[in-house]
Amino acid sequence: MNQQNATKRVIVTGGNGFIGRHIVRRLKAADNCEIVIVDMETTGGAIPTMYGSFGDRAFMKSVLHEHDTVLHLACSTIPATSEMDRKADIGDNIAGSVELLEACVAKRIARLIFMSSGGSVYGKHGADGAREDSPTNPVSSHGAMKLAIEKYIAVFRALYGLPYVIVRASNPYGWTFERKKNQGIIDVALRKALKNETIAIWGDGSVVRDFIHIDDLTEALYKIVESDLTDEILNIGTGTGVSVNQILSAIEQTIGRTLHKEYVPDRGFDVSSNVLNVQKVLTKLGWRPETTIEEGIHKVYDAMMREDLPLRTS
């Protein structure tokens, strides 16, 4: 039975992070969810935060109720920091997520929705967009970590019947709420451009990524929360590849001047191209991305201008 009109209790780990704050705001606007944020950071927002680690099993068992939906967004690393301290990455994120899974089983939650990484779990693949059934051969510690958690979710489904949806998002970008925290090349490049600073580019700028605006990703996550979908892996992206150099050119068009760029040696864990096939989510949920890269960059630019950043444009 579809429960779209029923009130759901949704636990959002990492709810004060970049993606978390956007989906929490979307769920709050829907007015049919009781939202509980679990995070190591508090922001003083309208929704109280249960301060603690998702990897603390006893703590999570005290938070969770039977029939909850758990939206597991929290992650202590990004791709670069995963490489810097693999042991901490494994302990915080893989072992921590296993503890969360144990708590979810003990409290008999309704469903776990896990934010994986479509940008890193597939590794190198051909020119066609990666599908959910494409080989997963990550070439980065971050991708290996996300895939390991996916595999543990499959184990808990097989052993204990834990329902799940795994979300493999591409490269999200957008308004970050927190100006101190950068989120990807678009955010970093715009902030540096507006301050007239030099932008460091890994490699020659030819790497291609599937950039998805946070509004589109948020709507996809909301549709998943509201649905009855279980035991699925879903790519969430645009299905269109854009190079870093194209991003920089679009930013120059937006701000009306040339950027200061410095090309530096590439990182070994960056694949040359990563684009997702998103036909499955269209078929399953009727979702499709609506924001072009040009529109998305304009949205981020406008949001930054409203933040009243100390800009230097000359």
N, C-alpha and C positions, 0 to 999 in steps of 0.2 A: 504493500500500500504506500502511495506517495505521501510524504509528510510535509510538503511544501508550505502548507498553511498552519502547521503546528509549530509551537515555540520549541526551539532547540537550545540546549545548553552547549555552547561551543567554547572549548578550552584552546587558547591560542598561545603556544610556546613561542617566545620571541616576538610577542605582540607589540613591543615598543621599538622594534627594528624597522628597517626601510619598508619591506613588504608588509610586515605585521601591522603597522599603523594604518596603512591604506586599507587592508582588508577589514580591520576592526572598524574603521570608519564606515565602510560599506555595509557591514553586518549591522552596525548600530542604526544606520539609515533605514534598513529594511524593517526594523521594529518587530521582528519575530524571533529574535535570538537573545538568549541570556549569555553574555560574553564574559569570560574570565581570562584575563591575561596572566601568563606565567613568564617572568623575565628576571634577569639579574640586574636590570636597570629600571628605575622608576622615572616617570616624566611629569608627574603631577597632572595627568590628563583627566578627562571626565570619567574614564573607566578605571577603577582601582586595579592595581597590580598585586598579584600574589608573588612576593619577592622570594625567589629561590631557583634552584637548578632543576631543569627537566631531568637531569641524570641522578637526582636524589629520589630513589624509589619510595622511601617512606613519606617524603614530602609530597610527591605526586599522588600517592594513594590517599593522602589527606585532602587533596584538591579535587580529585576525580569523583564523579558520581556514576552510577550505573546509567547506561544509555547516552552518555556524553558523546559528542563529536570532538575529536582531538585534532587540531590543525597544527602539525609539528613543523614550525618554520625556523625555530632557533638553531643556530649554528655558530660556533665560536671562531670560525675561520672563513677566509676568502681564499681563492686559489693561490695567491702569492704566499700567504701566511701558512697555508697547509704545507708548503714545501719547506718553510723555515723551521718548523718544529713538528715533525711527523708523529712523534710519540705523544705530544700533547693533543694533536688532532685526533689520534686514535682514542685516547683516553676520554677526552671531552665529548667527542661527537659519536663515535661508534659505540664505545662502552656506555656512554651516557644514554644513547638512544635505546640500547638493549634494556637498561634499567627502566626507561619509560615504557617500553613494550611490556615488561613484566608487570608494571603497575596497571597498564591498560587491561591486560588479561585478568588480573586479580579483581579489578573493579567492573569488569564486564561492560566495557564501553561499547557504543554502537558502531563506531568506525574511526579509523585512523587515516588522516590525510597527510601524507608526507611530502615535503618540498625537497625533491631531489634536484639534479642539475642536468638538463638536456645539453648544456654547453660543455659538459666535461665527461659524462659517463660513456659516451659513444666513442670518444677518441677520434682517430682518423677514419674517415669513410669517404666514399666516392662523391662525385659532384651532385648526385641526387640527394634530396633531403633525407636525413635519418628518420626511419620509422621506429615505432615502439618495439618491433621485433627485429630491428637491425642488431648486428653484433655489438656487444658492449666491451670495448677494450680501451679503458682510460689510459692516458699517458701522463696523467698528473696525479699527485697525492689527493687533491680535492675530489677528483672524479672517482678514484679508488675508494675513498671514504664514503662518498654518497652511494656508490654501488654496493658497498658492504652493508650499509644500513638497509638498502632495498632487499638484499638477500636475507637478512635477518627478519625482515617483515614477512617474507615468503615462508621462512621457517615457522614463525609464530602463527601464520595462517594455517600451515599444514598440521602443526601440533595442537593448537588451541582454538582454531577457528576464528582468529582475529580478522575482522573485515577491514579492508584497506583500499585506498586509492593513492597511487604514487604519481606525483606531478613532476614531470621533467620539463622545467621551464628553460627557455633560452637565455638571452642576456637582457635582464630587465633594466630599465632606466626611468628616470622621472624625478619629480620633486621629492626631496629627501626629508622634509620637515626639519632636520637638523643640519644646519649649514656647516658644522664642524666635521661631518662625516661624508666622505666622497663615495659615490656609487657608480663605478665604471667609467669608461672613457668619455662618454658624453657629458656626464656631470663634471668630471675633472677638467676636461677641455674648456667647457663653458665658464667655469669658475676662474680658471687661470686666464682665459681670454678677457674676461670682464675686469680683471685686475692687471691686464697687460703683462702677464708673466709668460715665460717660455713653457711650452707643453712638450714633455718628453714622450716620444713615440717608440714603442718597442718594435724593432725591425724596420722594414721599409714602408709600413702602413698598408700593405697589400692584404693582410689577413682579413678574412671575411667572417662576419658573425651575423646571427639572427637577432636583431635588437627589437625587444617588445616593450612598448610603453606601459608603465605601471598601471594605468587605468584599464588597459586591456587585460593584463594579467590579473588584476583585482577582480574584474568581472568574471573571468574564467573560474577563479577560485570560489567566488560567490555561487556560481552555478553548480559547482561540484558540491559545496556545502549543502545547498538547497535540494540537491538531487538525492536519489536512492542508489546511485552508482556504487558498486563495490567490486573489489578484486580486479581492478583495472590499472594499467599504466597509461598515462596520457601525456603526450607532448603538448606544451603550450608555447607557441612562438608565432611568428608571422609567416613562415615558409619562404621568406625572401632574404637573401644574403646581401649585406652591405659591407664594403671595406672600410677600414679605419680612415683611409684617405678620403673616401666619399663622405664620411661623417665630418671630417675636418672642413671639407669644402662646403657642406651644408651649414655648418656653424658660421663660416665666413660669410655666406649669403645672409644668414640671419642677423649677424651683428654689423654687417656692412664694412668689414675691413679684414685685412690679411692677418693671420695668426702668426705668432712667433713659435716655430716648431724646431725641435731638436730630435733627430733620429738616432736611437741608441741600439746596441746589439740586442737581438731578440732573446726571449726566454725559452729555454728548452721545452717547457711544458705547454707552449701555445701551439695548437694545431693550425694549419694554414686556412682551413675552412670549416665552419660548423653552421649548418642550416637544418632546421627541423621540418619534417613533414607533419602537418597538423590536420590531416583529413579525418583522423579518428575522432578527435574532440568535436569536430563539426558534425560528424555522424551521430555521436553519442549524446551530445548536449546542445547542438545547434549554435555553438559559439564560434565566432570568427573575429579576428583582430580588426579594429576600425581605424587605428591611428597610423598614418604614414610616417616615415622617418622625419620628413620635413615638418609635418604638423607636430610631431612629438618634440622635436628640438625647439620649435617655437614655444611650446607649452613650458618646457623647462626654463627657457630664457625668460619668459614672462614671469614665471614664479620667482626666479632669482632676482629680477628687477624689483618685484614687490617686497622681497626680503630686505631691501635697502642695504645691500652689500656696499662696503667701502670701495667703490669702483674707480679705476683709473683708465680712461679710454683714449688717452693720447700718448 
